Amino acid sequence: MAGGSAYGLLLEAIKQTGKIGIAKISIRSKSSLAAIRVVDNCLCLETMHFPDEIRPIANVPNLPESTSVNEKELQIAKLLIEQLSEPFAPDKYTDDYRAALLEAIEHKISGESLDIVAAPADKGSNVVDLMAALQASLDAVKIPADSGKATDKPVKTKSKTKAADKAKKGTAS
């Protein structure tokens, strides 16, 4: 194979030195930086950004300077991440743009006309209760620890307001 020995030499040299290569490449008439590194037994090229293409964090709009994290919300969020974590399955992620483009090309080749559909309008922001959203997500993925047996214990919930607590105390005997 032509170039095989040069490829193997570069692969082994990068692997043994623990270094990466930096290159300037052109893709679609645009210059980019790239890193050449070893992944398994293969040279991998990954594009990078020039420093002027990276926005300083101080210039990112609407970024909160500091946030206080509710410890209970944090625990629920971490639990949700653990419950939703699964091994990476690349087949689950498809290039929808490419698939739609290939489908459009097939339709054009067969002489069919293409119907252009406008993108849906942005619905705007939706402010939600973070704790309620986290709990709903947890409830949606929760798997009983006892292999699917239903639990007979009622779920306790906290009162939302002190007024609700007072109302309950006033009606209790």
Buried (B, 14 or more C-beta within 10 A) or exposed (E): EEEEEEEEEBBEEBEEEEEBBEEEEEEEEEEBBBEBBBEEEEBEEEEBEEEEEEEEEEEEEEEEEEEEEEEEBEEBBEBBEEBEEEEEEEEEEEEEEEEEEEEEEEEEEEEEEEEEEEEEEEEEEEEEEEEEEBBEBBEEEEEEEEEEEEEEEEEEEEEEEEEEEEEEEEEEE
